[in-house]
Structure formats: structure tokens, C-alpha cells
Amino acid sequence: SRGLGDVYKRQTLVVGARNEDTTNSNSGAVYVYVRPSGGTTWTQQAMLKASDAASGDSMGDGSNGLKIYGDTIAVGATDVDAGGSNRGACYIFTRSGTTWTQQQKITSGLSGNNKYFGAMCKVWDNTLVVKMTGDDTGGTDAGSVWIYSRSGTTWSLNQTLRISGSSQFSHYTDFRNNLIVARDISGNGNVYI
């Protein structure tokens, strides 16, 4: 089934399909549609799959886990078993002309299960923000926000944001124009910018 997506400058539309299973059951995919400037007809340009797609990865789940900026797509796959159950990953795809290729797979490297890295993946120019809802570093399910930058074709970690003692710090996170907003929904309702 196809779900929520994102659109860039009204000409490129990306739609996640977490249950797509042409490679493996429920491994997920992203469909890319384009239309010419001023046009009204959308045509499919690509179907994107992770190079290591495995059963149950659920790539493209939800609108927060899928964003496009220019010729770059960031898509989360929270159920990827990267060394543990449901640790999660964020995949980066880039377009040259009309061809999309996978640029990088990003994981947190944290040990343990049910980390759900990639619950949100938002890209803006050469900055990527990834949410992890199951990060227990600051407390049980405290969550965290991971910030990456791209140099050439390589994404590198710049900073990890955590609030000690918080539960679900990163549950709601948004990112635009190099401004990150994260809200703690554990009861105090604090907003961090």
C-alpha cells in the first residue's frame, strides 16, 4: 500500500510504500513522480528500493520519514535490523538527470533493539536531520535528534541532540532553513529550538 509523501516545487512528488514487497516482504519502497512546469499530468519516474532491502524493513513509512529537497531524497526505514532488531536506518537517494541512485545508508551505531532510527528524516540542502524515538541514552525512550552534513557525496554526523531525563524528547521534530524544533511530550510540554 502507498502512503504519505512529500513534494518539491510542485514538480517532483515522492510517495512511501512501506509494505511494497517486490524484493522482500514489506521491505518498502519510494515512488517518484514528476510533471513538467505548468503541467497537470504526473508520470512515474522511478521506484526506489534500498540496496540491502530485507523483509519487514518498512522503508517509506509515514510522511515524517520521507522528504525531498532538490535532487535528494531522505527516507527512513525504522524496522531495519542493523545489528539488532528494529534499530533503523535512513537512506539517501540522489538524482542525476532522470536517474536515481542510492548515495548512502546511515545508521546510528547504537546497540540494543527497538531504537527506530529514521522515524523522521528531513533533508535541506546539505543538512540532514534524523529522529530516533527509541534512544534510551537520556532515559527510557527519551529519544534523540541526529544532525548530518554532506561534503561531496558523503554524509557525516555533526551532532546528536538529547535532553537528560526526558521521555520522548524527539517525538515531534521539525526542520527547515537550518532551524530544528523538538518537543518533549512526556508531560512538561517543553519545546527546544
C-alpha positions in Angstrom: 0.0 0.0 0.0 1.2 3.5 -0.7 1.1 6.1 2.0 2.1 9.7 2.7 4.8 11.6 0.8 6.3 14.9 0.0 6.5 17.3 -3.0 9.3 19.6 -4.1 8.5 22.8 -6.1 5.3 21.2 -7.4 7.3 19.2 -9.9 8.6 16.1 -8.1 6.4 14.0 -5.8 7.7 11.2 -3.6 5.4 8.6 -2.0 6.3 6.0 0.5 5.1 2.4 0.3 6.1 0.6 3.5 4.5 -2.7 2.5 5.9 -2.9 -1.0 7.4 -6.3 -1.5 8.8 -6.9 -5.0 12.2 -7.7 -3.4 11.3 -8.9 0.1 8.0 -9.0 2.0 7.2 -5.5 3.4 10.7 -4.2 2.7 9.2 -0.9 1.4 9.9 1.5 -1.4 9.6 5.1 -2.6 7.8 6.0 -5.8 8.9 9.2 -7.6 6.5 11.1 -9.9 7.3 14.2 -12.0 5.4 16.7 -14.0 6.6 19.5 -16.2 6.4 23.1 -15.0 2.9 24.3 -15.5 1.8 20.8 -16.4 -1.1 18.8 -14.9 -0.1 15.2 -15.6 2.1 13.2 -13.2 4.3 10.3 -14.5 6.3 7.8 -12.6 10.0 8.4 -12.9 11.3 5.8 -10.5 10.6 3.2 -7.8 13.4 3.3 -5.3 14.4 0.3 -3.1 17.2 0.0 -0.6 20.3 -1.8 -1.9 20.0 -4.2 1.1 16.2 -4.4 1.3 15.1 -7.1 3.7 11.7 -8.4 4.8 10.0 -6.1 7.3 12.2 -3.1 6.9 9.2 -0.8 6.1 11.1 1.8 4.2 8.9 4.8 3.4 6.6 4.5 6.4 4.8 7.8 7.1 5.2 11.4 6.0 7.9 12.3 8.5 10.2 9.5 7.3 10.3 10.7 3.7 11.5 14.1 2.4 12.8 15.5 -0.8 14.9 18.6 -1.4 16.0 19.3 -5.0 17.6 16.1 -6.3 18.0 14.5 -2.9 15.6 12.2 -1.1 15.9 11.1 2.5 13.8 8.1 3.6 13.6 6.3 6.9 13.3 2.6 7.5 12.7 2.3 11.2 12.5 -1.5 11.2 15.9 -2.2 9.6 17.7 -4.8 11.8 21.2 -3.1 11.6 22.9 -5.4 14.1 19.8 -5.6 16.3 16.0 -5.8 16.0 14.4 -2.5 14.7 17.5 -0.3 15.0 16.5 1.6 11.9 18.3 3.4 9.1 18.0 6.4 6.8 18.6 6.0 3.1 19.8 8.8 0.8 19.0 8.8 -2.9 20.1 11.4 -5.4 19.0 12.2 -9.0 21.2 12.9 -12.0 19.1 13.8 -15.0 16.3 11.3 -14.7 18.2 8.6 -12.9 18.1 8.0 -9.1 20.8 6.1 -7.2 21.3 5.3 -3.6 24.0 7.6 -2.2 24.3 6.3 1.4 22.7 4.2 4.1 23.0 5.9 7.5 22.6 4.1 10.8 23.2 5.3 14.4 25.6 2.6 15.5 23.9 2.4 18.9 23.5 -1.0 20.4 20.2 -2.5 21.6 16.8 -3.2 20.0 13.8 -1.0 19.1 15.8 2.2 18.5 13.7 3.2 15.5 16.3 5.5 13.9 14.8 7.1 10.9 11.4 7.8 12.4 11.9 11.2 10.8 14.4 12.0 8.0 14.4 15.6 6.7 16.9 17.0 4.3 17.6 20.6 3.5 20.4 21.4 1.0 23.4 19.6 2.5 22.0 19.1 6.0 20.1 16.0 7.2 18.1 15.7 10.5 17.2 12.2 11.7 15.0 11.4 14.6 15.4 8.3 16.8 12.4 7.7 19.1 13.9 4.7 21.0 17.2 6.2 22.1 17.5 5.4 25.9 20.6 7.4 26.5 18.8 10.2 28.3 16.2 7.9 29.9 13.8 5.2 28.7 12.6 6.1 25.2 13.9 9.6 25.7 14.7 9.9 22.0 17.3 11.9 20.2 17.9 14.0 17.1 20.9 13.4 14.8 22.3 16.1 12.5 24.5 15.2 9.5 26.2 17.3 6.8 27.1 16.3 3.3 30.5 17.0 1.7 30.6 15.9 -1.9 28.7 12.6 -1.8 29.4 11.6 1.9 27.2 12.3 4.8 28.9 12.7 8.3 27.5 13.1 11.8 27.8 16.6 13.2 25.9 16.4 16.4 23.4 14.4 18.4 20.8 16.3 20.5 19.5 14.7 23.7 17.7 16.0 26.8 18.6 14.1 30.0 15.7 12.8 32.0 13.3 13.5 29.2 10.9 10.9 27.8 10.0 11.2 24.1 12.1 14.4 23.6 12.2 13.9 19.9 8.6 12.7 19.4 7.7 15.8 17.4 10.6 17.3 15.5 10.6 19.7 12.5 13.5 21.2 10.5 13.6 24.0 7.9 16.2 26.5 6.9 18.8 25.2 9.4 16.3 25.6 12.3 15.4 22.5 14.4 12.3 22.4 16.7 11.8 19.4 19.0 9.1 18.9 21.6 9.1 16.8 24.8 5.7 15.2 25.1 6.3 13.5 28.4 4.1 15.8 30.3 6.0 19.1 30.7 5.5 20.1 27.0 8.9 21.8 26.7 9.8 22.9 23.2 13.5 23.1 22.2 14.9 25.2 19.3 
